[in-house]
């Protein structure tokens, strides 16, 4: 049986302890944290350590910043890398497995005007490999994993599919860099999501879930038995972390996710 997690912002409560109590009652196995920039996540360390001491299970972290390690601007790119290093270190301090990030978000899309980004594909690749190598080395030193997330073509122009992430990770050559798959983006970009999971199997380290419309699993048309079945086929034993919007009553929607995923084969 696969384990389920819920991102902290979806859970009711003023503290991680309160959120964890709700999560457990709803059937979740863990809480996925969100890490903002400006060293906000580092500043949360006392809170996170107390939550850990109180039994809150926090195995993974999802980055929530305005710019990422493959930004066009040199200063923004350097800032994102330093922020990410700090977040990886904090994750290590609380015993987490790793941190998931895209290369960029909302920075550029080849599907929208002006269609041609300011960097060539070769320049993009150079930036991607440099950032992944630096962050991967830091993750290795800290004993955690960097999960690279592929985003859909309207949110990122560089890494949209799992095979593209695999190519980069192979080139980097570090076990501390893996793929963090996301069912929503895969529904848009992968011709056959299940086959893509099977093809990328050795490199998949984490999984985030939402339905085809970005709402909670069960609110769209994604083929969950096939998607979860592919994860079982590759021996995935990590978490399915809910990263989604909510439709209907929000508390009922959050409560519905673990039971829905388990009915679908998780």
N, C-alpha and C positions, 0 to 999 in steps of 0.2 A: 504494500500500500504506500502510495506517495504521500509525502507530508505537505500540508497547506500552510501558507503564511498570508498575512494581510498587511498592506502598507499602513503605517501608523496614522496617516491623515484620514483614513477611512473609518477609523475606530472611534467610538464615543469615549469621552473621558478627558480630564485635564492633565493626567499624568500617565506615564507609560505603565505604571502599575494598574491604574484603572482600565486603560485600554487592553492590557493583557488579561485582566479578569473577564472582560467582555469577550475577547477573542477566544479564550478557553471555553467559555460557555457556549459560544457559537460553533465550536468544533475545530478551531484552528490549532496548529501545532507551534506557531511562531509569529512574531511581528517583524516585518521588514521595515527598517528605518529609512528616512530620507535625509540626505546630507546637503545642506545649502552651502553657498560660497561664503566669502569673507571670513573664513575660519569659524563659521557659526557652529559647525559640527564639533570642532575641537573644543569650543567653549561649552558644549553640552557634556563634556566628559564626566564631570561630577554626577550629573543627572543619570547618565548612562551606566556609570559604575554602580550607583545605588540601585538602579533598576535590575542590573545583573545580580547584585547581592540579594535582591528580593525575589529572584527566580524568574524574571522576565526572559524569555528565549528570543534572542535577536541575532540570527545567524547571517543576515545579509543586509546590504545597504544599497539604496538607489540614489544616484547623484541627481541633485536638483539645482542646477546653476544656470546663469544667463549666457555663459560661454564655456567652451570645452577645449580639450587638448589639441584639436585640429583647427582652431580659429584662424581666420585669415590674418588678423593683426598679431604681430610678434609679441607685444606686451600682454594682450589678452591670452594668447596661447601659453606664455610662460606663467601667468597667474593661474590659469586653469591647472597646469601641471603641478604647481606648488600646492594648490588647494587639494588636488587629488592625492598627492603624497601624504598630506596631513590626514585626509579622510581614511586612507589605507592604514595609516599608523593608529588612528583611533579605533578602527575596526579590529586591528590586532589586539589592542589593549582590552577590548571587551570580549575577546575570544570569538569574534565573528569569522565566517569563512571567507568573505570577500565583498567587493564593491562593484556595482554594475554601472557602466557609463556608455553613452554613445560617443562617437568621435566629434560630432557637432549636433546641434538641434536648432532648426529654424534659421540657419545661417545662409543657406542657398539651396535652390532646387532647379535642376535642369528642365523641369516641367513647367516652370513659370518664367515670365520675362525677368531679366534679359536673356535667359537661357544659357549663356556662357559664363562660367565662373571666372574670377580673376586669376586663378591658378590653373595650370595645365594638369592633366591626369598624372603625369610623371611627378610634378611638384607636390600634388596631393599625396601621392604614395610616399614620397620622401618624408613629408611631415607626419603622416600616419605612422610610419615605421619608427621614426625617431621618438615620437611621443609614446608609442606602445612599448618600445624598448626601455626607455627611461622609467616609465611607470611600472613596467613588468619587473625590472630589476629591483625597484623599491618594494614592490609587493613580495618578491621572493625573499628579500632581506627581512621583511616583517612576518613572513610565514602566512600570508593571505593570498587571495587570488583577485586579479583584475578581470572582470567580465565585460567583454566588448559587445555592445548591443547594436545590431543592424536595425536602422530605422527605414521607414518607407520613403519613397522617392520625393515626396512633398515636404519632408522634414529634414532630409540630408541628401546631398548629392554624391557622397563618397562610398558609404558602406550601407547597402540596401538589402543584400541577400546573405544567407549563411555561407555560401561558397566564397563570397568576397572576404568575409571575416576569416574563414579558414585559410585563405591564401595569405592574408596578412600575418596570422598567428604562426603559420609554418615558416614564414620568412623571419619573424622575430625569434623563433626557436626557444621560447621560454615556457615551461610548464605552468608558470604563475600567471599566464595570460590564456584565458579560455573564452568561450562564447556565452553570453547571456541571451537566450532566445526569448522572443516576445510574440505571443500568438497573434496579437493585433497586426503588427507589422508583417509577420509572415503571411497572414491572410491576404495582404495586398501584394506582396512581392514574390512569394514562392508559387510556382506553377503547381507544385504538389508538396504541401507542407510536410506531410508524413515522410515522403521520400527525401526531402531536404534534411530532416532530422536524422534519418538513417545514414545519409551521406556524410554528415558533419559529426557523427557520433563521438569520435575520439576527442573532440574539441569542445563539447557542450558541458558547461559547468553549472549553469543556473537557468531557471525558467520563470518568466513572468507571464501572467495570464489576464486576458480580457477578451471579450467576444469581438465579432467582426465589426461591430459598431462602436467599439471602445467602452461599452457598458459591461456590467458584470457578466461572467460566464453564465450562459443560459438565456441571455437577452438578445442574442443575435443568431446567425446562421452557421457559425463555425462547426465543423465536424469534430466534436470533442472526443468521441470514442476512438476515432482514427488518430488524432493528435496525441492523446494520452497513450494509446496503444503503441505508437512509435517510440515514445519515451520508455515504456516497459521493454520494448524489443531491444533497445540499446543498453538496458541495465541502468538507466538513470535512477538514482536513489536520493536526489536532492529535493528541494522545495518547489512547489508551485505557488508563487507569490502573486497575490491579487494586486494588480496595478490597473485600475479602471475608474471610469466614472460610474455613477449609480443612477438607475432609473427606477421610478416608483418610490415607495417608502424607503429612505436610505438605510435604516436599521434592518428592515426586513431584507433588503437587497444584500447587505453585508452578511447577514446570517445565512442567506441562501447559498453562498458560494461553496463552502466545504462540502455540504451534502450533495449539491449538484455535481461537483467534480468527482466525488466518490461514486455517484450513480453512473457517471460516464466512464468509470474504470480506474480512477486515481487510486 
